[in-house]
Amino acid sequence: MKDRALSLTLPIIAPALLAVTWMILARQISNQVILPGIEQVAELLGNPTEDLISMGSLFSNVLVSLVRVIMGYAIAAFVAIPLGIVMGYYGFVFKFFNGFLNLFRPIPPLAWVPLVLAWFGVSSLATISGVETGQMYIYLNNIKFSMLFIIFIGAFYPILTSTIHGVRNVNKTLIDSARVLGASEYQVFMKVLIPASMPSIITGMRIGLGIAWMCLVSAEMLPGSLSGIGYMITHAFTLASTDIVIAGMISIGIVGTLMDMVFRRIEHKKFSWRRQAG
């Protein structure tokens, strides 16, 4: 009973200490621009659907950001996972692509920003859809190609690297046994290779999603952005609304934590056998 109580209270201690320190410093500084009171930020977080100085609500901006990151992340996973499986399994494919991809791996996603802006400008899904008015235009115009590209680059390499690692570490005996039993190449991939490498792929997807979320917030600070949590933070800063800036930062942390929890839950439920085998 005592151990259970301790395990429940330990995670709360650090946030509680931070809150107390925040309240003390806010009273000492007594400057809303430098450090607003915790109650102001709590009020913003407690009313996420209220409009914030013509920037939309906290909820709507987070929702726009989520749509963007899911789209860019899905494209990255769609490309990186099949490519990683093939690179991990076939040595000649690995040699063909690895050197080329490694040229771009060290480049931070945000270093692509000037080039991406030159390529895509403020083009969006509305540009290619032909929709020019109405509510649908507003939705489609929020999905900028430049943002999707930055998110794609951020998520691509962690997913690719983990997929290659997972495939290369599959026990060769499993593959040989499947072949001896008459399995086709397709069956080897679908029944042996992919299931055995899936824990590593999920880990890469988890890391990639975290990086994609960070890249998105930065991408939303680019020219042409009129919505999203990154835009909201930047615009609030120009208006010296530090309480909105902090509320936006906390929202980013909460959403990122929830997304990470989803992947940890999948790992715990589906791949606990890996820990037991280790």
C-alpha positions in Angstrom: 0.0 0.0 0.0 2.8 2.4 0.9 4.7 1.6 -2.3 1.6 2.2 -4.3 1.0 5.6 -2.6 4.6 6.5 -3.3 4.4 5.6 -7.0 1.3 7.7 -7.4 2.7 10.8 -5.6 6.2 10.8 -7.1 5.2 11.9 -10.6 3.2 14.8 -9.0 6.1 16.2 -6.9 8.1 17.8 -9.8 5.1 19.6 -11.4 4.0 20.8 -7.9 7.4 22.2 -7.2 7.4 23.9 -10.6 4.0 25.5 -9.9 5.1 26.8 -6.5 8.3 28.2 -7.9 6.3 29.8 -10.7 3.9 31.5 -8.3 6.8 32.8 -6.1 8.8 34.2 -9.1 5.7 35.7 -10.7 5.0 37.7 -7.4 8.6 38.7 -7.1 9.0 39.8 -10.7 5.5 41.4 -10.8 5.7 41.9 -14.6 3.1 40.2 -16.8 5.2 40.4 -19.9 8.2 38.6 -18.3 6.3 36.0 -16.3 2.5 36.0 -16.0 0.7 34.5 -13.0 0.0 30.8 -13.1 -3.7 31.5 -12.6 -3.8 33.5 -15.9 -2.3 30.6 -17.9 -4.6 28.1 -16.1 -7.6 30.2 -17.1 -6.6 30.0 -20.8 -6.0 26.3 -20.5 -9.3 25.8 -18.8 -11.2 27.6 -21.6 -9.5 26.2 -24.7 -12.5 27.2 -27.0 -12.4 30.9 -26.3 -11.1 33.2 -29.0 -7.7 34.7 -28.3 -7.1 38.2 -29.6 -8.4 37.4 -33.1 -6.1 34.3 -33.5 -8.7 31.7 -33.0 -9.1 29.5 -29.9 -6.4 27.4 -28.3 -8.3 24.3 -29.3 -8.8 25.2 -33.0 -5.1 26.1 -33.4 -4.0 22.8 -31.8 -6.4 20.9 -34.1 -5.0 22.6 -37.2 -1.5 21.7 -36.1 -2.6 18.1 -35.5 -4.0 17.8 -39.0 -0.8 19.1 -40.5 1.5 16.9 -38.5 -0.6 13.7 -39.1 -0.5 14.4 -42.9 3.2 15.0 -43.1 4.0 12.2 -40.7 1.8 9.7 -42.6 3.6 10.5 -45.8 7.0 10.0 -44.1 5.9 6.6 -42.7 4.4 5.6 -46.0 7.8 6.2 -47.7 10.3 5.3 -44.9 8.8 1.9 -43.8 8.8 0.1 -47.2 12.1 1.7 -48.1 13.6 0.7 -44.8 12.4 -2.9 -45.1 13.8 -3.3 -48.6 17.1 -1.6 -47.6 17.4 -3.8 -44.5 16.7 -7.0 -46.4 18.5 -6.5 -49.7 22.2 -5.6 -49.3 22.5 -4.1 -52.8 19.5 -1.8 -52.2 21.1 -0.7 -49.0 24.4 0.1 -50.7 22.6 1.9 -53.5 20.5 4.2 -51.3 22.5 4.5 -48.0 25.3 6.8 -49.2 22.9 9.1 -51.0 20.5 9.3 -48.0 23.3 9.9 -45.6 24.2 13.1 -47.4 21.0 14.6 -46.2 20.7 13.0 -42.8 22.9 15.5 -40.9 20.9 18.5 -42.3 18.5 19.8 -39.6 14.9 20.0 -40.9 14.8 23.7 -40.3 17.8 24.2 -42.4 15.6 23.3 -45.4 13.3 26.3 -44.7 14.8 28.8 -47.2 14.9 26.3 -50.0 11.4 25.0 -49.2 10.0 28.5 -49.3 11.7 29.1 -52.6 10.2 25.8 -54.0 6.7 26.0 -52.6 6.2 29.5 -51.4 2.8 29.7 -49.8 1.3 27.0 -52.0 -1.2 24.7 -50.3 -3.7 22.0 -51.0 -6.1 24.8 -52.0 -3.7 25.7 -54.8 -3.9 22.3 -56.5 -7.5 21.6 -55.7 -8.8 24.6 -57.5 -11.0 25.7 -54.6 -10.9 29.4 -54.2 -13.7 30.4 -51.8 -15.7 29.1 -49.0 -15.0 27.2 -45.8 -13.3 24.3 -47.7 -10.8 26.8 -49.1 -9.9 27.9 -45.6 -9.3 24.3 -44.5 -7.3 23.4 -47.5 -5.3 26.6 -47.5 -4.1 25.8 -43.9 -2.2 22.7 -45.3 0.9 24.3 -46.8 3.3 22.2 -48.8 6.3 23.8 -47.2 5.1 22.7 -43.7 4.3 19.2 -44.9 7.9 18.9 -46.3 9.5 20.1 -43.1 7.4 17.6 -41.1 8.2 14.8 -43.6 12.0 15.4 -43.3 11.8 15.5 -39.5 9.9 12.1 -39.3 11.5 10.3 -42.2 15.0 9.5 -41.0 14.1 8.2 -37.5 11.5 5.8 -39.0 13.9 4.7 -41.8 16.8 4.1 -39.5 14.8 2.1 -37.0 13.1 0.0 -39.8 16.5 -0.9 -41.3 17.8 -1.8 -37.9 14.8 -3.9 -37.1 15.0 -5.9 -40.4 18.7 -6.4 -40.1 18.4 -7.8 -36.6 15.7 -10.4 -37.4 17.0 -13.8 -36.6 18.2 -15.4 -39.8 17.2 -18.8 -38.6 13.5 -17.7 -38.7 13.9 -16.7 -42.3 15.8 -19.8 -43.3 13.2 -22.0 -41.5 10.4 -20.3 -43.4 12.1 -20.9 -46.7 12.8 -24.6 -45.9 9.1 -25.0 -45.1 8.3 -23.7 -48.6 7.4 -20.1 -47.9 7.5 -17.7 -50.8 9.4 -14.4 -50.7 6.1 -12.6 -50.1 5.3 -14.9 -47.2 8.8 -14.4 -45.7 8.2 -10.6 -45.8 4.6 -10.7 -44.5 4.8 -13.6 -42.0 8.4 -13.4 -40.6 10.3 -10.2 -41.5 7.7 -7.5 -40.9 6.3 -9.0 -37.6 9.8 -9.7 -36.2 11.0 -6.1 -37.0 7.8 -4.4 -35.9 9.0 -3.5 -32.4 11.9 -1.5 -33.9 9.6 0.1 -36.5 7.2 1.2 -33.8 10.1 2.7 -31.8 11.2 4.6 -34.9 7.6 5.8 -35.5 7.4 7.0 -31.9 10.6 9.0 -32.2 9.7 10.3 -35.7 6.3 11.6 -34.4 8.0 13.5 -31.6 10.4 15.1 -34.0 7.7 15.8 -36.5 5.6 17.6 -33.8 8.6 19.8 -32.9 9.3 20.6 -36.6 5.7 21.5 -37.1 5.7 24.1 -34.4 8.7 25.7 -36.0 7.3 25.4 -39.5 4.2 27.3 -38.4 6.3 30.3 -37.5 7.2 30.6 -41.2 5.8 33.3 -43.5 2.3 32.5 -44.8 1.1 30.7 -41.7 -2.1 32.1 -40.3 -3.1 29.4 -37.9 -1.7 26.6 -35.8 -0.1 26.6 -32.3 3.3 27.8 -33.6 1.6 30.8 -35.3 -0.4 31.5 -32.2 2.8 31.6 -30.1 4.7 33.8 -32.5 1.8 36.3 -32.9 1.1 36.4 -29.2 4.8 37.2 -28.6 4.6 40.2 -30.9 1.6 41.4 -28.8 3.5 40.8 -25.6 0.8 38.3 -24.5 3.2 36.0 -22.6 0.3 34.2 -20.9 -0.9 33.0 -24.4 2.7 32.0 -25.3 3.1 29.9 -22.1 -0.4 28.4 -22.6 0.6 27.4 -26.1 3.9 25.9 -25.0 2.1 23.8 -22.3 -0.5 22.7 -25.0 2.4 21.5 -27.2 3.8 19.5 -24.3 0.4 18.0 -23.4 -0.4 16.9 -27.0 3.2 15.6 -27.5 2.9 13.6 -24.3 -0.5 12.1 -25.3 0.8 11.1 -28.7 3.9 9.5 -27.1 1.6 7.6 -24.7 -0.3 6.1 -27.6 2.9 4.5 -28.9 4.0 3.4 -25.5 0.7 1.8 -25.0 1.0 -0.1 -28.3 4.5 -1.2 -27.4 3.4 -2.4 -24.0 0.3 -4.3 -25.3 1.6 -5.7 -28.5 5.3 -6.2 -28.0 5.8 -7.1 -24.3 7.1 -10.5 -25.6 10.3 -8.6 -26.8 11.2 -7.6 -23.2 10.4 -11.1 -21.9 12.6 -12.6 -24.7 15.4 -10.3 -23.8 
